[in-house]
Amino acid sequence: MTNTIIPCIVIFNICANCDCAALMNFSVTVAISRFNIVLLAVDVREVTDTKVLVIILSRSLFRFLRVNRLQSFTFSTTYKLTGLDEFFDEKKNWGETTVSCGRPWRKEELRLKSNVDLHKLWYILLKERNMLMTMEEEHYRCLERMPSSERFEKVEESMENLLMVVEERNRAVDELEKGEWIGPTVVEKVDQLGREVPTLTSEHFTPKVIKSYAESDESMWSQKTLKLLQLERERNIARKRERKRRERYFERLDHWKKIDYLDEKSIEKRAV
């Protein structure tokens, strides 16, 4: 009994500037080389002033594409090809002394937005900050003044408020699920020279383990390292002793300033 090929039609949108012939060849090549399945026909047609790529496939290939959500056969282009112009301000603002801009985002406004909106807003602010940094460098190169430099502060304030709102949500989720907030804390950590230094804990996706290159830190220990630690310890002790001596001196100086030399009782009390 022969297998009957049931055709299926898959349609892809094509942009106006797309090379239809190259796209057809690409589709046929990919489908035949990657899948040993029958490809019935490929055609480009216009539907309501929009070019579409019509591919007639076998039922088995269509089922594979539907399961994989067309990840291997989707064609997309950016909606606007601006290139490096996105790193610069709009041309209408070039040469202006002042640029009109709005106020920074407030926490009350950011709390009303969803996590998806906050994620998009973060990258918008990041893109704006990169643009301002590029324009600042360009004005510095041209020996010109940056117009409306307060935009830096507004963008930074908006980003800080956004991070605070995200931290509030993470804190609420942890307190609800775990009963406590485990956030960044200051801990004492031993550095490569064996000194205890305060560090701020950070997140990591994988469990923190000793890496292979950590053994190379042992090569730093030598007589010179011990001598350095000894001198550093002596310097810290001397600074601590000098700080205490100055504190005692100023305490006695303040006490002598409060004495009334015309009052015999205060002098006698000081003598005692």
PEPE-V669436 format. One record per pair of residues at least 4 apart in sequence whose ideal C-beta (glycine too) atoms are under 7 Angstrom apart, sorted by the first residue. I is the first residue (numbers start at 1). GAP is how many residues later the second one is. D is the distance in Angstrom with one decimal. If there is no record, write none. Layout:
<<I	GAP	D> <I	GAP	D>>
//
This chain:
<<5	33	5.7> <5	53	5.2> <6	53	4.3> <7	33	5.3> <7	49	5.0> <8	49	5.2> <8	51	5.9> <8	54	3.8> <9	45	6.2> <9	47	5.5> <10	45	4.8> <10	47	6.0> <10	52	6.6> <10	55	6.7> <11	41	5.0> <11	42	6.9> <11	43	5.6> <12	40	6.6> <12	41	4.3> <12	63	5.6> <13	37	6.7> <13	39	6.0> <14	4	4.7> <14	6	6.7> <14	9	6.6> <14	37	4.4> <14	38	6.3> <14	39	5.5> <15	62	5.1> <16	35	7.0> <18	5	6.0> <19	4	6.2> <20	4	6.3> <20	24	4.5> <20	31	6.9> <21	4	6.5> <22	4	6.1> <23	4	6.3> <23	30	6.2> <23	52	7.0> <24	4	6.4> <24	18	5.0> <24	20	6.6> <25	4	6.1> <26	4	6.2> <27	4	6.1> <27	15	5.9> <27	26	6.9> <27	28	6.0> <28	4	6.1> <28	11	6.3> <28	14	5.8> <29	4	5.8> <30	4	5.7> <31	4	6.0> <31	8	4.9> <31	30	7.0> <32	7	6.0> <35	26	5.8> <37	21	5.3> <37	23	5.7> <37	24	4.4> <38	20	4.5> <39	18	6.3> <40	16	4.2> <40	17	6.7> <40	18	6.8> <41	15	4.3> <42	13	5.4> <43	11	4.8> <44	7	6.2> <44	9	5.7> <45	7	6.0> <45	9	5.8> <46	4	6.9> <46	5	5.7> <47	5	5.4> <57	4	4.4> <57	5	4.9> <58	4	7.0> <59	4	6.4> <60	4	6.7> <61	4	6.4> <62	4	6.3> <63	4	6.5> <64	4	6.3> <65	5	5.3> <65	8	6.2> <68	4	6.5> <70	4	5.0> <82	4	5.1> <87	43	6.4> <87	44	5.9> <87	47	4.5> <88	43	6.7> <88	46	6.2> <88	47	6.4> <89	4	4.8> <89	5	6.9> <89	42	6.3> <89	46	5.3> <93	6	5.0> <96	51	5.5> <97	50	5.6> <98	49	5.6> <98	50	5.5> <99	48	5.0> <99	49	4.2> <101	47	6.0> <101	50	5.2> <101	53	6.6> <103	51	6.8> <104	50	4.3> <104	53	4.1> <104	54	4.4> <105	4	5.7> <105	5	5.6> <105	53	4.2> <105	56	5.8> <105	57	6.9> <106	55	6.7> <107	4	6.2> <107	54	5.0> <107	57	6.4> <107	58	5.9> <110	8	6.6> <110	51	5.9> <110	52	5.7> <110	55	4.5> <111	54	5.7> <113	4	4.0> <113	5	5.5> <115	4	6.3> <116	4	6.6> <117	4	6.1> <118	4	6.3> <118	44	6.1> <118	47	6.9> <118	48	6.5> <120	4	6.4> <121	4	6.3> <121	41	6.5> <122	4	6.2> <122	40	5.9> <123	4	6.2> <124	4	6.4> <125	4	6.3> <125	30	5.7> <125	33	5.5> <125	34	5.2> <126	4	6.5> <127	4	6.5> <128	4	6.5> <128	27	5.4> <129	4	6.3> <129	26	5.0> <130	4	6.4> <131	4	6.3> <132	4	6.2> <132	19	5.7> <132	20	5.7> <132	23	6.7> <133	4	6.5> <134	4	6.3> <135	4	6.2> <135	11	6.7> <136	4	6.3> <136	10	5.2> <137	4	6.4> <138	4	6.4> <139	5	4.5> <139	6	6.6> <139	7	4.7> <150	4	6.4> <151	4	6.2> <152	4	6.2> <153	4	6.1> <154	4	6.4> <155	4	6.4> <156	4	6.3> <157	4	6.3> <158	4	6.3> <159	4	6.5> <160	4	6.5> <161	4	6.5> <162	4	6.5> <163	4	6.3> <164	4	6.4> <165	4	6.7> <166	4	6.4> <167	4	6.1> <168	4	6.4> <169	4	6.4> <170	4	6.3> <171	4	6.2> <171	10	4.7> <171	12	6.9> <172	4	6.2> <173	4	6.1> <174	4	5.1> <174	6	6.8> <174	7	5.1> <174	8	6.3> <175	4	6.5> <175	5	6.6> <175	6	5.7> <184	16	5.3> <184	17	5.3> <184	18	6.7> <185	16	5.4> <186	12	5.3> <186	14	5.8> <187	12	6.2> <187	14	6.0> <188	8	4.9> <188	10	6.1> <189	8	6.0> <189	10	4.4> <190	4	6.1> <190	5	7.0> <190	6	5.9> <191	4	5.3> <191	6	5.3> <192	25	4.9> <192	28	5.7> <193	27	6.9> <193	32	6.4> <193	36	6.5> <194	35	6.9> <204	4	5.7> <210	4	4.9> <220	5	5.9> <221	4	5.4> <223	4	6.2> <224	4	6.3> <225	4	6.5> <226	4	6.3> <227	4	6.4> <228	4	6.2> <229	4	6.3> <230	4	6.5> <231	4	6.4> <232	4	6.5> <233	4	6.4> <234	4	6.3> <235	4	6.4> <236	4	6.3> <237	4	6.3> <238	4	6.3> <239	4	6.2> <240	4	6.6> <241	4	6.4> <242	4	6.4> <243	4	6.5> <244	4	6.5> <245	4	6.4> <246	4	6.4> <247	4	6.3> <248	4	6.5> <249	4	6.2> <250	4	6.3> <251	4	6.5> <252	4	6.4> <253	4	6.5> <254	4	6.8> <259	7	5.4> <259	8	6.9> <259	11	5.7> <260	6	4.9> <261	6	6.7> <263	4	7.0> <264	4	6.1> <265	4	6.2> <266	4	6.4> <267	4	6.4> <268	4	6.5>>
//
